[in-house]
Amino acid sequence: MRGARRRLCCAFILAYGLFSLYAAYTVFLRPRSPPAAPRLPHRDRHGPRDHDALGNEEWNPWEGEERSELAAAQQRYEASLKMIENARSHLEPTSLRVQIWGKAAIGLYLWQHIIGGNLEPDDVTAQWREGSQKAGKTYFSFITGPSVVPGYFSVETENVVLVLNGREKAKITYATQWLRYAQALIETHKIRRVAVVLLGNEQCNNEWIHPYLKRSGGFVNLLFVTYDYALVNEEDIFQWPLGVATYRNFPVVEPSWPMLRDPRPYLCNFLGTVYKNSSRETLMEILKQDGLDKLCWIAAREQWQPQETNESFRNYQDALLQSDLTLCPVGINTECYRIYEACSYGSVPVIEDAMTPGDCGNSSMYHSAPLQLLKTMGAPFIFIKNWKELPAVLEKEKKMSLEEKIQRRKKLLEWYRNFKAWMRQKFINTLENSFLPNDKG
């Protein structure tokens, strides 16, 4: 009886959402005849235009009001879509319940940026944060924070995704403790299936986790790992994007009208560490030789800083927002947070397309390292082999019209949104295919 009542309520919500969506379209989005414009004083057609916003577009005195109305209508439209999606999701039966244990900052990229979940409390310094999200047939719960320690929290499901940091020795020691805890839960039948999302080593030295994989006699069903790991096979080992620097509290950025359409005062930006005897020194020399550093927002430092001040973080975000291009020289690995952060603000990454020392490289599935995941997904970036190519890139940039740059930003923002949606669906499908019982006999 209770189930029938719940389905009836969900159906009512879905119907109400559809009606609201139609109403929003009818009132706000259906094309309407513009009001008769008052006759304006004659102006010389060849004279200056005070309101020339986008090149050849005619000035519209009601542009501000129309923009506000359009933005409000779009918000109502998206809210209706979200309500319908939620209602539809609740109508679908839950076939899989998964608890995610976020013990590395990359877990926040998975939860907030990819899955789109919320966390309570909002305070990023809280000792315990949690959230839940229904996606198709899967119900996710997420926990993170310093208070999440082995044996001191409720294990709510038989299926667990463990997010770990395996970048360096100290982190690996900590990650191993969590894997042993998960193994003990497997052996005592408190959980049945485990997947790991791993912030891998920047030189792809990830051999330490092999004994824990099911293929090697361990218990980990699936491994999602960052960087161009050569053992990625799209069967039980998958490449995962590095994402933004959530450990520095880089936010989920929502595109806005100014972000898309406003002119940006800088051709490019680079705010970062310049290591000795690296290609970053070459980059700085080229920028100074041609005077290009006057056209770009450049703030170089000699030593890496793990934590940002409020001012430096604000400057970094402003640089991304006010630059058409973001320069992405290689570090220890070609892939860096800066790539994804630039995408968040519609600033096109200019990437040094070079392999770095170590064991990263092509896998049996991909043959375009470095950044084979992004290349496979058709990332609309600018790839260069040497920073000596940069002056030609910036010269071309100078000749682009604002309208051309707007279209390029739109393409980049749409690509990044679709990329995250694709990773979300791939993650969910992979878990469901591995964790749900196979009914095919």
Number of C-alpha atoms within 10 A of each C-alpha: 5 7 8 9 10 13 15 13 14 19 16 13 17 21 14 16 21 16 13 19 19 15 14 19 16 12 11 17 15 9 9 9 6 6 6 6 9 6 6 6 6 6 9 8 7 6 7 9 12 7 12 12 16 15 10 8 9 11 13 12 10 9 10 10 10 12 12 12 14 14 14 13 17 16 13 17 20 14 15 22 16 13 19 21 16 19 21 15 18 19 18 14 11 14 12 20 19 22 20 26 24 25 23 22 20 23 27 26 22 24 23 16 21 21 21 16 18 17 18 13 13 10 10 13 10 13 12 16 21 18 17 18 16 18 20 20 18 20 17 23 20 22 21 23 18 12 13 17 13 13 9 8 10 8 14 13 17 18 22 26 22 23 25 26 24 25 18 14 11 10 14 19 12 14 21 17 12 19 20 13 15 22 21 13 17 16 12 10 11 16 18 19 24 27 23 22 26 26 25 23 24 25 18 22 16 20 8 10 19 14 13 17 19 15 13 11 10 13 20 26 20 24 25 20 25 23 27 31 27 19 19 21 14 16 11 18 19 21 21 22 24 21 21 25 18 18 15 13 14 14 14 15 11 9 14 10 10 10 18 20 17 15 18 20 14 19 21 26 27 23 19 19 16 21 15 10 8 12 17 21 15 15 18 17 15 18 19 11 9 10 12 19 20 12 16 23 23 19 15 15 12 10 11 10 10 7 11 12 10 9 8 12 15 11 15 20 15 13 27 27 24 23 24 26 28 29 24 26 29 18 17 13 21 21 27 22 15 22 23 20 23 27 26 23 25 29 32 28 26 23 23 22 20 17 18 17 12 13 15 21 22 18 17 10 13 19 13 15 22 23 23 20 20 16 14 12 13 11 18 19 18 16 14 16 12 15 22 14 12 18 15 9 15 16 12 10 15 10 9 10 12 16 15 11 21 19 13 18 22 17 15 23 23 14 17 19 15 13 18 18 16 14 16 19 16 12 17 18 15 16 22 17 10 17 21 13 11 8 5 4 4
